[in-house]
Amino acid sequence: MDKKYAQYLLEKTRQDYNLIAEEFSSKRQEPWLELKFLFDDYLMPGEKVLDLGCGNGRFFEFCKDKNIDYFGVDSSEKLIEIAKAKYPQAKFQTADAFNLLFPNNYFDKVYSIAVFHHIPSRELRLQFLKEVKRVLRPDGFLILTVWKFFRPKTRLLLFRFTILKLLGLSKLDFGDVFEPWGKKIKRYYHCFSAEELMDLVKRAGLAVKRTGFVKNQKGNRQNIYLIAQK
């Protein structure tokens, strides 16, 4: 992908989430229970934890009773405002995920829930992961999830954008789509396979420890999860 277009997509994503922040937050009031094991199994009392791409801060619910030092960051100023109002006891700040204002080896755990699929281009994804590695302490863990595109409508969307790419009518990479949020915006996504995700994490210098798929009770939401260690 062209570097300028990738930067445009990053900025578009920030602006899109600012535009839909209130509506988005109202539909994401509670953390996804099917991901709770990622917090219960890996968080330890006294740890420093970064929620990278925290949105409205809803995953703080899984952290607040565990005696941890929690930091939530997001590029969307509007979502951070909502997070601060909702959880005044936590630490939230607007931040650039590629240039985090934290020292090297600072966090025991970095969580990035449903964020990585919004990062355009292989180059920027590797930069994102290398910045995570920088702020992780030795032996620290990255816990990451991305959407699993399994519904017929999303598969059809992927097929459509693949055809456009083959015809030379799209600036996106293969595997990229724009998915509408009502009539307001079209959000950028990259459709990951588990294999592609593992390859990127390994190339960033992290050791993959566990991967899998998880879905909610209704089965209408599925995610790929990955745990990697520095």
Contacts in CASP RR format, 6 or more apart in sequence:
PFRMAT RR
TARGET T0000
AUTHOR 0000-0000-0000
METHOD contacts of the structure
MODEL  1
MDKKYAQYLLEKTRQDYNLIAEEFSSKRQEPWLELKFLFDDYLMPGEKVL
DLGCGNGRFFEFCKDKNIDYFGVDSSEKLIEIAKAKYPQAKFQTADAFNL
LFPNNYFDKVYSIAVFHHIPSRELRLQFLKEVKRVLRPDGFLILTVWKFF
RPKTRLLLFRFTILKLLGLSKLDFGDVFEPWGKKIKRYYHCFSAEELMDL
VKRAGLAVKRTGFVKNQKGNRQNIYLIAQK
1 120 0 8 1.000
1 121 0 8 1.000
1 122 0 8 1.000
1 123 0 8 1.000
1 171 0 8 1.000
1 172 0 8 1.000
1 173 0 8 1.000
2 171 0 8 1.000
3 121 0 8 1.000
3 123 0 8 1.000
5 120 0 8 1.000
5 171 0 8 1.000
6 120 0 8 1.000
6 121 0 8 1.000
6 123 0 8 1.000
6 124 0 8 1.000
9 120 0 8 1.000
9 188 0 8 1.000
10 75 0 8 1.000
10 119 0 8 1.000
10 120 0 8 1.000
10 124 0 8 1.000
12 188 0 8 1.000
13 75 0 8 1.000
13 118 0 8 1.000
13 187 0 8 1.000
13 188 0 8 1.000
14 75 0 8 1.000
14 76 0 8 1.000
16 181 0 8 1.000
16 185 0 8 1.000
16 187 0 8 1.000
17 24 0 8 1.000
17 55 0 8 1.000
17 74 0 8 1.000
17 75 0 8 1.000
17 76 0 8 1.000
17 78 0 8 1.000
17 79 0 8 1.000
18 76 0 8 1.000
18 77 0 8 1.000
18 78 0 8 1.000
18 79 0 8 1.000
19 184 0 8 1.000
19 185 0 8 1.000
20 181 0 8 1.000
20 184 0 8 1.000
20 185 0 8 1.000
21 56 0 8 1.000
21 76 0 8 1.000
21 78 0 8 1.000
21 79 0 8 1.000
21 81 0 8 1.000
21 82 0 8 1.000
22 78 0 8 1.000
22 82 0 8 1.000
24 56 0 8 1.000
24 79 0 8 1.000
24 181 0 8 1.000
25 55 0 8 1.000
25 56 0 8 1.000
25 79 0 8 1.000
25 82 0 8 1.000
28 55 0 8 1.000
28 56 0 8 1.000
28 58 0 8 1.000
29 56 0 8 1.000
29 58 0 8 1.000
30 58 0 8 1.000
30 61 0 8 1.000
31 58 0 8 1.000
31 59 0 8 1.000
31 61 0 8 1.000
31 62 0 8 1.000
32 113 0 8 1.000
32 216 0 8 1.000
32 221 0 8 1.000
32 223 0 8 1.000
33 216 0 8 1.000
34 214 0 8 1.000
34 215 0 8 1.000
34 216 0 8 1.000
34 217 0 8 1.000
34 221 0 8 1.000
34 223 0 8 1.000
35 59 0 8 1.000
35 62 0 8 1.000
35 113 0 8 1.000
35 145 0 8 1.000
35 214 0 8 1.000
35 223 0 8 1.000
35 225 0 8 1.000
36 62 0 8 1.000
38 111 0 8 1.000
38 143 0 8 1.000
38 145 0 8 1.000
38 225 0 8 1.000
38 227 0 8 1.000
39 59 0 8 1.000
39 62 0 8 1.000
39 63 0 8 1.000
39 66 0 8 1.000
39 111 0 8 1.000
40 62 0 8 1.000
42 109 0 8 1.000
42 141 0 8 1.000
42 143 0 8 1.000
42 227 0 8 1.000
43 49 0 8 1.000
43 62 0 8 1.000
43 63 0 8 1.000
43 66 0 8 1.000
43 68 0 8 1.000
43 109 0 8 1.000
44 68 0 8 1.000
44 108 0 8 1.000
45 66 0 8 1.000
45 67 0 8 1.000
45 68 0 8 1.000
46 67 0 8 1.000
46 68 0 8 1.000
46 69 0 8 1.000
47 68 0 8 1.000
47 69 0 8 1.000
47 108 0 8 1.000
47 109 0 8 1.000
48 68 0 8 1.000
48 69 0 8 1.000
48 71 0 8 1.000
48 106 0 8 1.000
48 107 0 8 1.000
48 108 0 8 1.000
48 109 0 8 1.000
49 63 0 8 1.000
49 68 0 8 1.000
49 69 0 8 1.000
49 70 0 8 1.000
49 71 0 8 1.000
49 107 0 8 1.000
49 108 0 8 1.000
49 109 0 8 1.000
49 110 0 8 1.000
49 111 0 8 1.000
50 71 0 8 1.000
50 72 0 8 1.000
50 73 0 8 1.000
50 100 0 8 1.000
50 102 0 8 1.000
50 107 0 8 1.000
50 109 0 8 1.000
50 110 0 8 1.000
50 111 0 8 1.000
50 135 0 8 1.000
51 57 0 8 1.000
51 59 0 8 1.000
51 60 0 8 1.000
51 63 0 8 1.000
51 70 0 8 1.000
51 71 0 8 1.000
51 72 0 8 1.000
51 73 0 8 1.000
51 111 0 8 1.000
51 112 0 8 1.000
51 113 0 8 1.000
52 72 0 8 1.000
52 73 0 8 1.000
52 97 0 8 1.000
52 110 0 8 1.000
52 111 0 8 1.000
52 112 0 8 1.000
52 115 0 8 1.000
52 132 0 8 1.000
53 72 0 8 1.000
53 73 0 8 1.000
53 74 0 8 1.000
53 75 0 8 1.000
53 97 0 8 1.000
53 112 0 8 1.000
53 113 0 8 1.000
53 115 0 8 1.000
54 60 0 8 1.000
54 72 0 8 1.000
54 73 0 8 1.000
54 74 0 8 1.000
54 79 0 8 1.000
54 80 0 8 1.000
54 83 0 8 1.000
54 92 0 8 1.000
55 74 0 8 1.000
55 76 0 8 1.000
55 79 0 8 1.000
55 80 0 8 1.000
55 82 0 8 1.000
55 83 0 8 1.000
56 79 0 8 1.000
56 82 0 8 1.000
56 83 0 8 1.000
56 86 0 8 1.000
57 72 0 8 1.000
57 79 0 8 1.000
57 82 0 8 1.000
57 83 0 8 1.000
57 86 0 8 1.000
57 87 0 8 1.000
57 90 0 8 1.000
57 92 0 8 1.000
58 86 0 8 1.000
59 111 0 8 1.000
59 113 0 8 1.000
60 70 0 8 1.000
60 72 0 8 1.000
60 83 0 8 1.000
60 87 0 8 1.000
60 90 0 8 1.000
63 70 0 8 1.000
64 70 0 8 1.000
64 87 0 8 1.000
64 89 0 8 1.000
64 90 0 8 1.000
70 90 0 8 1.000
70 91 0 8 1.000
71 90 0 8 1.000
71 91 0 8 1.000
71 92 0 8 1.000
71 93 0 8 1.000
71 102 0 8 1.000
71 107 0 8 1.000
72 83 0 8 1.000
72 90 0 8 1.000
72 91 0 8 1.000
72 92 0 8 1.000
72 93 0 8 1.000
73 80 0 8 1.000
73 92 0 8 1.000
73 93 0 8 1.000
73 94 0 8 1.000
73 95 0 8 1.000
73 97 0 8 1.000
73 100 0 8 1.000
74 80 0 8 1.000
74 83 0 8 1.000
74 92 0 8 1.000
74 94 0 8 1.000
74 95 0 8 1.000
75 94 0 8 1.000
75 95 0 8 1.000
75 96 0 8 1.000
75 97 0 8 1.000
76 94 0 8 1.000
77 94 0 8 1.000
80 92 0 8 1.000
80 93 0 8 1.000
80 94 0 8 1.000
83 90 0 8 1.000
83 92 0 8 1.000
84 92 0 8 1.000
93 101 0 8 1.000
95 101 0 8 1.000
97 115 0 8 1.000
97 128 0 8 1.000
97 131 0 8 1.000
98 124 0 8 1.000
98 127 0 8 1.000
98 128 0 8 1.000
98 131 0 8 1.000
99 131 0 8 1.000
100 131 0 8 1.000
100 134 0 8 1.000
100 135 0 8 1.000
102 135 0 8 1.000
103 135 0 8 1.000
104 134 0 8 1.000
104 135 0 8 1.000
105 135 0 8 1.000
105 136 0 8 1.000
105 137 0 8 1.000
105 138 0 8 1.000
106 135 0 8 1.000
106 136 0 8 1.000
106 137 0 8 1.000
107 135 0 8 1.000
107 136 0 8 1.000
107 137 0 8 1.000
107 140 0 8 1.000
108 136 0 8 1.000
108 137 0 8 1.000
108 140 0 8 1.000
108 141 0 8 1.000
109 140 0 8 1.000
109 141 0 8 1.000
109 142 0 8 1.000
109 143 0 8 1.000
110 132 0 8 1.000
110 135 0 8 1.000
110 136 0 8 1.000
110 141 0 8 1.000
110 142 0 8 1.000
110 143 0 8 1.000
111 143 0 8 1.000
111 144 0 8 1.000
112 132 0 8 1.000
112 142 0 8 1.000
112 143 0 8 1.000
112 144 0 8 1.000
112 145 0 8 1.000
113 144 0 8 1.000
113 145 0 8 1.000
114 145 0 8 1.000
114 146 0 8 1.000
114 147 0 8 1.000
114 223 0 8 1.000
116 125 0 8 1.000
116 128 0 8 1.000
116 144 0 8 1.000
116 145 0 8 1.000
116 146 0 8 1.000
116 192 0 8 1.000
116 197 0 8 1.000
117 146 0 8 1.000
117 147 0 8 1.000
117 189 0 8 1.000
117 190 0 8 1.000
117 191 0 8 1.000
117 192 0 8 1.000
118 187 0 8 1.000
118 188 0 8 1.000
118 189 0 8 1.000
118 190 0 8 1.000
119 125 0 8 1.000
119 128 0 8 1.000
119 190 0 8 1.000
120 173 0 8 1.000
120 176 0 8 1.000
120 188 0 8 1.000
120 190 0 8 1.000
121 173 0 8 1.000
122 173 0 8 1.000
122 200 0 8 1.000
125 190 0 8 1.000
125 200 0 8 1.000
126 200 0 8 1.000
126 203 0 8 1.000
126 204 0 8 1.000
129 142 0 8 1.000
129 200 0 8 1.000
129 201 0 8 1.000
129 204 0 8 1.000
129 205 0 8 1.000
129 206 0 8 1.000
130 204 0 8 1.000
130 205 0 8 1.000
132 142 0 8 1.000
132 204 0 8 1.000
132 206 0 8 1.000
133 142 0 8 1.000
133 204 0 8 1.000
133 205 0 8 1.000
133 206 0 8 1.000
133 230 0 8 1.000
136 142 0 8 1.000
136 230 0 8 1.000
137 230 0 8 1.000
138 230 0 8 1.000
139 229 0 8 1.000
139 230 0 8 1.000
140 229 0 8 1.000
140 230 0 8 1.000
141 209 0 8 1.000
141 227 0 8 1.000
141 228 0 8 1.000
141 229 0 8 1.000
141 230 0 8 1.000
142 201 0 8 1.000
142 206 0 8 1.000
142 226 0 8 1.000
142 227 0 8 1.000
142 228 0 8 1.000
142 229 0 8 1.000
142 230 0 8 1.000
143 225 0 8 1.000
143 226 0 8 1.000
143 227 0 8 1.000
144 197 0 8 1.000
144 201 0 8 1.000
144 225 0 8 1.000
144 226 0 8 1.000
144 227 0 8 1.000
144 228 0 8 1.000
145 214 0 8 1.000
145 223 0 8 1.000
145 224 0 8 1.000
145 225 0 8 1.000
145 226 0 8 1.000
146 192 0 8 1.000
146 197 0 8 1.000
146 223 0 8 1.000
146 224 0 8 1.000
147 189 0 8 1.000
147 191 0 8 1.000
147 192 0 8 1.000
147 222 0 8 1.000
147 223 0 8 1.000
147 224 0 8 1.000
148 213 0 8 1.000
148 222 0 8 1.000
148 223 0 8 1.000
148 224 0 8 1.000
149 155 0 8 1.000
149 158 0 8 1.000
149 189 0 8 1.000
149 191 0 8 1.000
150 222 0 8 1.000
151 220 0 8 1.000
154 177 0 8 1.000
154 179 0 8 1.000
154 191 0 8 1.000
157 177 0 8 1.000
157 179 0 8 1.000
158 175 0 8 1.000
158 177 0 8 1.000
158 191 0 8 1.000
160 177 0 8 1.000
161 170 0 8 1.000
161 172 0 8 1.000
161 175 0 8 1.000
161 176 0 8 1.000
161 177 0 8 1.000
161 178 0 8 1.000
162 174 0 8 1.000
162 175 0 8 1.000
164 170 0 8 1.000
164 172 0 8 1.000
165 172 0 8 1.000
165 173 0 8 1.000
165 174 0 8 1.000
170 176 0 8 1.000
172 178 0 8 1.000
173 190 0 8 1.000
175 190 0 8 1.000
175 191 0 8 1.000
176 188 0 8 1.000
176 189 0 8 1.000
176 190 0 8 1.000
176 191 0 8 1.000
177 188 0 8 1.000
177 189 0 8 1.000
177 191 0 8 1.000
178 186 0 8 1.000
178 187 0 8 1.000
178 188 0 8 1.000
178 189 0 8 1.000
179 186 0 8 1.000
179 187 0 8 1.000
179 189 0 8 1.000
180 186 0 8 1.000
180 187 0 8 1.000
181 187 0 8 1.000
192 224 0 8 1.000
194 211 0 8 1.000
194 212 0 8 1.000
194 213 0 8 1.000
194 224 0 8 1.000
194 226 0 8 1.000
197 211 0 8 1.000
197 224 0 8 1.000
197 226 0 8 1.000
198 208 0 8 1.000
198 211 0 8 1.000
198 226 0 8 1.000
201 208 0 8 1.000
201 226 0 8 1.000
201 228 0 8 1.000
202 208 0 8 1.000
206 228 0 8 1.000
206 229 0 8 1.000
206 230 0 8 1.000
207 228 0 8 1.000
207 229 0 8 1.000
207 230 0 8 1.000
208 226 0 8 1.000
208 227 0 8 1.000
208 228 0 8 1.000
209 227 0 8 1.000
209 228 0 8 1.000
209 229 0 8 1.000
210 225 0 8 1.000
210 226 0 8 1.000
210 227 0 8 1.000
211 224 0 8 1.000
211 225 0 8 1.000
211 226 0 8 1.000
211 227 0 8 1.000
212 224 0 8 1.000
212 225 0 8 1.000
212 226 0 8 1.000
213 222 0 8 1.000
213 223 0 8 1.000
213 224 0 8 1.000
213 225 0 8 1.000
214 222 0 8 1.000
214 223 0 8 1.000
214 225 0 8 1.000
215 221 0 8 1.000
215 222 0 8 1.000
215 223 0 8 1.000
216 222 0 8 1.000
END
